[in-house]
């Protein structure tokens, strides 16, 4: 109780201090879920132009909310939102699994290009083991892995899953990831919380045959440890695969919010979660943090501050104390904001504001990822306006992740300013290694302090910007500089517009 009161005090003090504290580096990401058409496309079977228009709308909304990263789900059920020789086109794109868009285009490549135009990072989100979303109703193509290799899979409830105990399944998932990082200029590979499936009461996951075939030294009474080792093996294999092919790409996990309850393990959190990563999903996330197998972790803490069995404040603080040098972002539930919610905390969008304020007061928390993108469009209970006023007044850059090999940025060249009537035009040449650019403005006579987010005018992937004098402010009173940002978010020295 003392810890809880202290955390609430920190949040309250944060309301006063935050007015002058807008971090320049902070993860601000939004998940774009494709499974069951949650976010994109809004329904299967839309025309290619409608699909593109919907994606552009979501990316424009991300920029309007001053987000800096999107996490795009491209493999929800051993399928693909990009052309793949390993897995079929997703049913949630056209309506039938295995059917390519017509006229043909690559949704992943399209989204990467649109993100870069806007100065947004793009992480791609894959589900590790889910193979069939609904075995009774899902469209399953002839070249789907469940048809080609039925021995790799286990039916559990209404879904089909890869059997994590088989080396063939780990190799397949690693091959999918290798294919993506070879062919696409993504910033990260992102896996969610569905490793072993969430438990169904009275049903056991049928992997006994795999246990007997590949025991790897585990005794019959050690099956749960064997399952955790299975997941450890795939995480390590994915880390090594990414690092070997492209060591600049991040590998992140978004686990369930509770690693383990304190009642089961003194190292766990003061929570009473019904299921946990360690005991039910067989995901020992802390081990991955410690071993350096993942580059960031985003626990899904979709509960409110003060929730009795799973308090956001307590859980966020616990993850902070157990980050072990791994970048830590919190997963937050925009979908919870609803005046009809049984939890009164969600009757206002201020709960998200309180959570971000709390994040900024806790060491090791470097930002947020929000579920999910369609709620940016819905703007529940004026969320956008509240975030712009209290939290995201200025744009911010994603954190630099030192667990990946860094690419240095180089200063842009030949920065030129031109005023034509009521319009200011800024143009520059990109220089080498730059993924996007940051424009800053300063009062004449003042030094160019590029460490403050308040001075950021625009983050863009283009080599020019223009705007009215009113928006960019009078160049007789202000001056402008530009910096380059590398693929790993390192920033160059600035050059002045002349």
Secondary structure as UniProt FT lines:
FT   HELIX           2..17
FT   HELIX           18..20
FT   STRAND          27..32
FT   HELIX           35..37
FT   TURN            44..45
FT   HELIX           48..64
FT   TURN            65..66
FT   STRAND          69..75
FT   HELIX           91..94
FT   TURN            97..98
FT   HELIX           107..117
FT   TURN            118..119
FT   STRAND          121..126
FT   STRAND          130..132
FT   TURN            135..137
FT   TURN            142..143
FT   HELIX           145..148
FT   HELIX           150..152
FT   STRAND          153..156
FT   TURN            157..158
FT   STRAND          159..162
FT   TURN            164..165
FT   HELIX           167..183
FT   STRAND          188..191
FT   TURN            201..202
FT   HELIX           208..213
FT   TURN            216..217
FT   HELIX           220..222
FT   HELIX           223..245
FT   TURN            247..248
FT   STRAND          250..253
FT   TURN            262..264
FT   TURN            266..267
FT   HELIX           277..281
FT   HELIX           285..291
FT   STRAND          296..300
FT   TURN            305..306
FT   HELIX           312..321
FT   TURN            324..325
FT   STRAND          327..333
FT   HELIX           334..336
FT   TURN            339..340
FT   HELIX           344..347
FT   HELIX           350..361
FT   TURN            363..364
FT   STRAND          365..371
FT   HELIX           374..378
FT   HELIX           380..382
FT   HELIX           383..390
FT   TURN            402..403
FT   STRAND          413..420
FT   TURN            421..422
FT   STRAND          423..429
FT   STRAND          434..443
FT   TURN            444..445
FT   TURN            450..451
FT   HELIX           453..455
FT   STRAND          456..460
FT   STRAND          464..468
FT   HELIX           469..472
FT   TURN            475..477
FT   STRAND          478..486
FT   TURN            487..488
FT   STRAND          495..496
//
